Amino acid sequence: MVRNPTCISPDTLIKDAAEIFLKSEFHALPVVENKKLVGIMTTTDLIKYLLEQY
């Protein structure tokens, strides 16, 4: 655990989340809105979304 984790908002673009995953080698990102955890995005979620686009 880290004190200030990298987080995304519900409005974060898929491309931006993918870039964070690539650069940081994280496998999950907390989704935060108004300082409250509202979800978690994983690399699996990203892959599923991209496959649905085909």
mmCIF file as gemmi writes it, N, C-alpha and C atoms, coordinates in Angstrom:
data_model
loop_
_atom_site.group_PDB
_atom_site.id
_atom_site.type_symbol
_atom_site.label_atom_id
_atom_site.label_alt_id
_atom_site.label_comp_id
_atom_site.label_asym_id
_atom_site.label_entity_id
_atom_site.label_seq_id
_atom_site.pdbx_PDB_ins_code
_atom_site.Cartn_x
_atom_site.Cartn_y
_atom_site.Cartn_z
_atom_site.occupancy
_atom_site.B_iso_or_equiv
_atom_site.pdbx_formal_charge
_atom_site.auth_seq_id
_atom_site.auth_asym_id
_atom_site.pdbx_PDB_model_num
ATOM 1 N N . MET Axp A 1 ? 0.843 -1.178 0 1 0 ? 1 A 1
ATOM 2 C CA . MET Axp A 1 ? 0 0 0 1 0 ? 1 A 1
ATOM 3 C C . MET Axp A 1 ? 0.888 1.24 0 1 0 ? 1 A 1
ATOM 4 N N . VAL Axp A 2 ? 0.37 2.268 -0.658 1 0 ? 2 A 1
ATOM 5 C CA . VAL Axp A 2 ? 1.073 3.544 -0.676 1 0 ? 2 A 1
ATOM 6 C C . VAL Axp A 2 ? 0.169 4.631 -0.125 1 0 ? 2 A 1
ATOM 7 N N . ARG Axp A 3 ? 0.788 5.69 0.322 1 0 ? 3 A 1
ATOM 8 C CA . ARG Axp A 3 ? 0.033 6.771 0.94 1 0 ? 3 A 1
ATOM 9 C C . ARG Axp A 3 ? -0.869 7.496 -0.061 1 0 ? 3 A 1
ATOM 10 N N . ASN Axp A 4 ? -0.365 7.795 -1.234 1 0 ? 4 A 1
ATOM 11 C CA . ASN Axp A 4 ? -1.128 8.514 -2.261 1 0 ? 4 A 1
ATOM 12 C C . ASN Axp A 4 ? -1.176 7.686 -3.547 1 0 ? 4 A 1
ATOM 13 N N . PRO Axp A 5 ? -2.08 6.731 -3.63 1 0 ? 5 A 1
ATOM 14 C CA . PRO Axp A 5 ? -2.116 5.865 -4.82 1 0 ? 5 A 1
ATOM 15 C C . PRO Axp A 5 ? -2.55 6.628 -6.066 1 0 ? 5 A 1
ATOM 16 N N . THR Axp A 6 ? -2.122 6.134 -7.206 1 0 ? 6 A 1
ATOM 17 C CA . THR Axp A 6 ? -2.582 6.683 -8.475 1 0 ? 6 A 1
ATOM 18 C C . THR Axp A 6 ? -4.036 6.284 -8.637 1 0 ? 6 A 1
ATOM 19 N N . CYS Axp A 7 ? -4.888 7.259 -8.888 1 0 ? 7 A 1
ATOM 20 C CA . CYS Axp A 7 ? -6.324 7.019 -9.026 1 0 ? 7 A 1
ATOM 21 C C . CYS Axp A 7 ? -6.815 7.603 -10.339 1 0 ? 7 A 1
ATOM 22 N N . ILE Axp A 8 ? -7.964 7.141 -10.787 1 0 ? 8 A 1
ATOM 23 C CA . ILE Axp A 8 ? -8.626 7.719 -11.937 1 0 ? 8 A 1
ATOM 24 C C . ILE Axp A 8 ? -10.033 8.127 -11.526 1 0 ? 8 A 1
ATOM 25 N N . SER Axp A 9 ? -10.652 8.958 -12.334 1 0 ? 9 A 1
ATOM 26 C CA . SER Axp A 9 ? -12.034 9.362 -12.073 1 0 ? 9 A 1
ATOM 27 C C . SER Axp A 9 ? -12.948 8.606 -13.026 1 0 ? 9 A 1
ATOM 28 N N . PRO Axp A 10 ? -14.238 8.628 -12.78 1 0 ? 10 A 1
ATOM 29 C CA . PRO Axp A 10 ? -15.165 7.966 -13.704 1 0 ? 10 A 1
ATOM 30 C C . PRO Axp A 10 ? -15.125 8.571 -15.111 1 0 ? 10 A 1
ATOM 31 N N . ASP Axp A 11 ? -14.616 9.799 -15.231 1 0 ? 11 A 1
ATOM 32 C CA . ASP Axp A 11 ? -14.542 10.482 -16.524 1 0 ? 11 A 1
ATOM 33 C C . ASP Axp A 11 ? -13.236 10.225 -17.273 1 0 ? 11 A 1
ATOM 34 N N . THR Axp A 12 ? -12.317 9.491 -16.672 1 0 ? 12 A 1
ATOM 35 C CA . THR Axp A 12 ? -11.027 9.227 -17.309 1 0 ? 12 A 1
ATOM 36 C C . THR Axp A 12 ? -11.238 8.45 -18.607 1 0 ? 12 A 1
ATOM 37 N N . LEU Axp A 13 ? -10.581 8.899 -19.675 1 0 ? 13 A 1
ATOM 38 C CA . LEU Axp A 13 ? -10.678 8.21 -20.96 1 0 ? 13 A 1
ATOM 39 C C . LEU Axp A 13 ? -9.986 6.852 -20.891 1 0 ? 13 A 1
ATOM 40 N N . ILE Axp A 14 ? -10.517 5.897 -21.647 1 0 ? 14 A 1
ATOM 41 C CA . ILE Axp A 14 ? -9.925 4.554 -21.707 1 0 ? 14 A 1
ATOM 42 C C . ILE Axp A 14 ? -8.46 4.643 -22.12 1 0 ? 14 A 1
ATOM 43 N N . LYS Axp A 15 ? -8.177 5.486 -23.097 1 0 ? 15 A 1
ATOM 44 C CA . LYS Axp A 15 ? -6.801 5.662 -23.577 1 0 ? 15 A 1
ATOM 45 C C . LYS Axp A 15 ? -5.891 6.117 -22.438 1 0 ? 15 A 1
ATOM 46 N N . ASP Axp A 16 ? -6.352 7.053 -21.625 1 0 ? 16 A 1
ATOM 47 C CA . ASP Axp A 16 ? -5.541 7.552 -20.519 1 0 ? 16 A 1
ATOM 48 C C . ASP Axp A 16 ? -5.311 6.471 -19.46 1 0 ? 16 A 1
ATOM 49 N N . ALA Axp A 17 ? -6.333 5.698 -19.172 1 0 ? 17 A 1
ATOM 50 C CA . ALA Axp A 17 ? -6.177 4.6 -18.215 1 0 ? 17 A 1
ATOM 51 C C . ALA Axp A 17 ? -5.182 3.567 -18.75 1 0 ? 17 A 1
ATOM 52 N N . ALA Axp A 18 ? -5.271 3.266 -20.038 1 0 ? 18 A 1
ATOM 53 C CA . ALA Axp A 18 ? -4.35 2.304 -20.646 1 0 ? 18 A 1
ATOM 54 C C . ALA Axp A 18 ? -2.915 2.803 -20.553 1 0 ? 18 A 1
ATOM 55 N N . GLU Axp A 19 ? -2.709 4.094 -20.755 1 0 ? 19 A 1
ATOM 56 C CA . GLU Axp A 19 ? -1.364 4.664 -20.655 1 0 ? 19 A 1
ATOM 57 C C . GLU Axp A 19 ? -0.83 4.558 -19.226 1 0 ? 19 A 1
ATOM 58 N N . ILE Axp A 20 ? -1.689 4.763 -18.243 1 0 ? 20 A 1
ATOM 59 C CA . ILE Axp A 20 ? -1.263 4.609 -16.846 1 0 ? 20 A 1
ATOM 60 C C . ILE Axp A 20 ? -0.865 3.161 -16.582 1 0 ? 20 A 1
ATOM 61 N N . PHE Axp A 21 ? -1.685 2.213 -17.043 1 0 ? 21 A 1
ATOM 62 C CA . PHE Axp A 21 ? -1.344 0.798 -16.859 1 0 ? 21 A 1
ATOM 63 C C . PHE Axp A 21 ? 0.001 0.477 -17.5 1 0 ? 21 A 1
ATOM 64 N N . LEU Axp A 22 ? 0.221 0.979 -18.702 1 0 ? 22 A 1
ATOM 65 C CA . LEU Axp A 22 ? 1.452 0.682 -19.427 1 0 ? 22 A 1
ATOM 66 C C . LEU Axp A 22 ? 2.679 1.276 -18.742 1 0 ? 22 A 1
ATOM 67 N N . LYS Axp A 23 ? 2.586 2.522 -18.338 1 0 ? 23 A 1
ATOM 68 C CA . LYS Axp A 23 ? 3.738 3.208 -17.748 1 0 ? 23 A 1
ATOM 69 C C . LYS Axp A 23 ? 4.045 2.737 -16.334 1 0 ? 23 A 1
ATOM 70 N N . SER Axp A 24 ? 3.037 2.413 -15.578 1 0 ? 24 A 1
ATOM 71 C CA . SER Axp A 24 ? 3.239 2.123 -14.161 1 0 ? 24 A 1
ATOM 72 C C . SER Axp A 24 ? 3.311 0.639 -13.84 1 0 ? 24 A 1
ATOM 73 N N . GLU Axp A 25 ? 2.902 -0.182 -14.766 1 0 ? 25 A 1
ATOM 74 C CA . GLU Axp A 25 ? 2.85 -1.628 -14.567 1 0 ? 25 A 1
ATOM 75 C C . GLU Axp A 25 ? 1.875 -2.03 -13.462 1 0 ? 25 A 1
ATOM 76 N N . PHE Axp A 26 ? 0.871 -1.176 -13.199 1 0 ? 26 A 1
ATOM 77 C CA . PHE Axp A 26 ? -0.2 -1.529 -12.273 1 0 ? 26 A 1
ATOM 78 C C . PHE Axp A 26 ? -1.138 -2.506 -12.967 1 0 ? 26 A 1
ATOM 79 N N . HIS Axp A 27 ? -1.904 -3.241 -12.191 1 0 ? 27 A 1
ATOM 80 C CA . HIS Axp A 27 ? -2.904 -4.135 -12.755 1 0 ? 27 A 1
ATOM 81 C C . HIS Axp A 27 ? -4.31 -3.742 -12.337 1 0 ? 27 A 1
ATOM 82 N N . ALA Axp A 28 ? -4.391 -2.702 -11.487 1 0 ? 28 A 1
ATOM 83 C CA . ALA Axp A 28 ? -5.689 -2.2 -11.062 1 0 ? 28 A 1
ATOM 84 C C . ALA Axp A 28 ? -5.535 -0.739 -10.644 1 0 ? 28 A 1
ATOM 85 N N . LEU Axp A 29 ? -6.592 0.035 -10.888 1 0 ? 29 A 1
ATOM 86 C CA . LEU Axp A 29 ? -6.6 1.443 -10.51 1 0 ? 29 A 1
ATOM 87 C C . LEU Axp A 29 ? -7.889 1.756 -9.758 1 0 ? 29 A 1
ATOM 88 N N . PRO Axp A 30 ? -7.792 2.404 -8.611 1 0 ? 30 A 1
ATOM 89 C CA . PRO Axp A 30 ? -9.009 2.826 -7.925 1 0 ? 30 A 1
ATOM 90 C C . PRO Axp A 30 ? -9.69 3.944 -8.719 1 0 ? 30 A 1
ATOM 91 N N . VAL Axp A 31 ? -11.006 3.89 -8.77 1 0 ? 31 A 1
ATOM 92 C CA . VAL Axp A 31 ? -11.797 4.935 -9.413 1 0 ? 31 A 1
ATOM 93 C C . VAL Axp A 31 ? -12.409 5.759 -8.282 1 0 ? 31 A 1
ATOM 94 N N . VAL Axp A 32 ? -12.049 7.051 -8.247 1 0 ? 32 A 1
ATOM 95 C CA . VAL Axp A 32 ? -12.439 7.919 -7.138 1 0 ? 32 A 1
ATOM 96 C C . VAL Axp A 32 ? -13.223 9.116 -7.651 1 0 ? 32 A 1
ATOM 97 N N . GLU Axp A 33 ? -14.308 9.419 -6.947 1 0 ? 33 A 1
ATOM 98 C CA . GLU Axp A 33 ? -15.12 10.592 -7.275 1 0 ? 33 A 1
ATOM 99 C C . GLU Axp A 33 ? -15.443 11.321 -5.974 1 0 ? 33 A 1
ATOM 100 N N . ASN Axp A 34 ? -15.133 12.61 -5.926 1 0 ? 34 A 1
ATOM 101 C CA . ASN Axp A 34 ? -15.35 13.412 -4.711 1 0 ? 34 A 1
ATOM 102 C C . ASN Axp A 34 ? -14.699 12.775 -3.483 1 0 ? 34 A 1
ATOM 103 N N . LYS Axp A 35 ? -13.466 12.303 -3.666 1 0 ? 35 A 1
ATOM 104 C CA . LYS Axp A 35 ? -12.663 11.684 -2.59 1 0 ? 35 A 1
ATOM 105 C C . LYS Axp A 35 ? -13.271 10.388 -2.053 1 0 ? 35 A 1
ATOM 106 N N . LYS Axp A 36 ? -14.174 9.787 -2.827 1 0 ? 36 A 1
ATOM 107 C CA . LYS Axp A 36 ? -14.809 8.538 -2.405 1 0 ? 36 A 1
ATOM 108 C C . LYS Axp A 36 ? -14.552 7.454 -3.454 1 0 ? 36 A 1
ATOM 109 N N . LEU Axp A 37 ? -14.166 6.277 -2.999 1 0 ? 37 A 1
ATOM 110 C CA . LEU Axp A 37 ? -13.945 5.152 -3.904 1 0 ? 37 A 1
ATOM 111 C C . LEU Axp A 37 ? -15.28 4.704 -4.498 1 0 ? 37 A 1
ATOM 112 N N . VAL Axp A 38 ? -15.361 4.702 -5.826 1 0 ? 38 A 1
ATOM 113 C CA . VAL Axp A 38 ? -16.603 4.287 -6.487 1 0 ? 38 A 1
ATOM 114 C C . VAL Axp A 38 ? -16.414 3.039 -7.348 1 0 ? 38 A 1
ATOM 115 N N . GLY Axp A 39 ? -15.167 2.564 -7.451 1 0 ? 39 A 1
ATOM 116 C CA . GLY Axp A 39 ? -14.932 1.363 -8.239 1 0 ? 39 A 1
ATOM 117 C C . GLY Axp A 39 ? -13.455 1.083 -8.397 1 0 ? 39 A 1
ATOM 118 N N . ILE Axp A 40 ? -13.166 0.027 -9.129 1 0 ? 40 A 1
ATOM 119 C CA . ILE Axp A 40 ? -11.796 -0.353 -9.441 1 0 ? 40 A 1
ATOM 120 C C . ILE Axp A 40 ? -11.773 -0.779 -10.901 1 0 ? 40 A 1
ATOM 121 N N . MET Axp A 41 ? -10.813 -0.253 -11.653 1 0 ? 41 A 1
ATOM 122 C CA . MET Axp A 41 ? -10.631 -0.661 -13.049 1 0 ? 41 A 1
ATOM 123 C C . MET Axp A 41 ? -9.398 -1.545 -13.103 1 0 ? 41 A 1
ATOM 124 N N . THR Axp A 42 ? -9.537 -2.697 -13.755 1 0 ? 42 A 1
ATOM 125 C CA . THR Axp A 42 ? -8.418 -3.624 -13.877 1 0 ? 42 A 1
ATOM 126 C C . THR Axp A 42 ? -7.999 -3.745 -15.331 1 0 ? 42 A 1
ATOM 127 N N . THR Axp A 43 ? -6.844 -4.345 -15.537 1 0 ? 43 A 1
ATOM 128 C CA . THR Axp A 43 ? -6.4 -4.579 -16.905 1 0 ? 43 A 1
ATOM 129 C C . THR Axp A 43 ? -7.366 -5.521 -17.621 1 0 ? 43 A 1
ATOM 130 N N . THR Axp A 44 ? -7.98 -6.434 -16.896 1 0 ? 44 A 1
ATOM 131 C CA . THR Axp A 44 ? -8.973 -7.33 -17.49 1 0 ? 44 A 1
ATOM 132 C C . THR Axp A 44 ? -10.177 -6.534 -17.983 1 0 ? 44 A 1
ATOM 133 N N . ASP Axp A 45 ? -10.62 -5.544 -17.206 1 0 ? 45 A 1
ATOM 134 C CA . ASP Axp A 45 ? -11.722 -4.677 -17.639 1 0 ? 45 A 1
ATOM 135 C C . ASP Axp A 45 ? -11.363 -3.967 -18.936 1 0 ? 45 A 1
ATOM 136 N N . LEU Axp A 46 ? -10.136 -3.485 -19.019 1 0 ? 46 A 1
ATOM 137 C CA . LEU Axp A 46 ? -9.675 -2.78 -20.215 1 0 ? 46 A 1
ATOM 138 C C . LEU Axp A 46 ? -9.67 -3.705 -21.427 1 0 ? 46 A 1
ATOM 139 N N . ILE Axp A 47 ? -9.173 -4.907 -21.257 1 0 ? 47 A 1
ATOM 140 C CA . ILE Axp A 47 ? -9.135 -5.874 -22.362 1 0 ? 47 A 1
ATOM 141 C C . ILE Axp A 47 ? -10.549 -6.227 -22.81 1 0 ? 47 A 1
ATOM 142 N N . LYS Axp A 48 ? -11.461 -6.455 -21.867 1 0 ? 48 A 1
ATOM 143 C CA . LYS Axp A 48 ? -12.861 -6.77 -22.223 1 0 ? 48 A 1
ATOM 144 C C . LYS Axp A 48 ? -13.477 -5.629 -23.021 1 0 ? 48 A 1
ATOM 145 N N . TYR Axp A 49 ? -13.238 -4.383 -22.575 1 0 ? 49 A 1
ATOM 146 C CA . TYR Axp A 49 ? -13.785 -3.227 -23.285 1 0 ? 49 A 1
ATOM 147 C C . TYR Axp A 49 ? -13.239 -3.182 -24.719 1 0 ? 49 A 1
ATOM 148 N N . LEU Axp A 50 ? -11.94 -3.367 -24.88 1 0 ? 50 A 1
ATOM 149 C CA . LEU Axp A 50 ? -11.341 -3.303 -26.214 1 0 ? 50 A 1
ATOM 150 C C . LEU Axp A 50 ? -11.857 -4.419 -27.116 1 0 ? 50 A 1
ATOM 151 N N . LEU Axp A 51 ? -12.052 -5.603 -26.581 1 0 ? 51 A 1
ATOM 152 C CA . LEU Axp A 51 ? -12.586 -6.716 -27.379 1 0 ? 51 A 1
ATOM 153 C C . LEU Axp A 51 ? -14.032 -6.456 -27.818 1 0 ? 51 A 1
ATOM 154 N N . GLU Axp A 52 ? -14.807 -5.777 -26.967 1 0 ? 52 A 1
ATOM 155 C CA . GLU Axp A 52 ? -16.186 -5.441 -27.329 1 0 ? 52 A 1
ATOM 156 C C . GLU Axp A 52 ? -16.253 -4.439 -28.474 1 0 ? 52 A 1
ATOM 157 N N . GLN Axp A 53 ? -15.172 -3.703 -28.688 1 0 ? 53 A 1
ATOM 158 C CA . GLN Axp A 53 ? -15.144 -2.688 -29.745 1 0 ? 53 A 1
ATOM 159 C C . GLN Axp A 53 ? -14.984 -3.303 -31.126 1 0 ? 53 A 1
ATOM 160 N N . TYR Axp A 54 ? -14.581 -4.566 -31.185 1 0 ? 54 A 1
ATOM 161 C CA . TYR Axp A 54 ? -14.387 -5.247 -32.478 1 0 ? 54 A 1
ATOM 162 C C . TYR Axp A 54 ? -15.663 -5.898 -32.941 1 0 ? 54 A 1
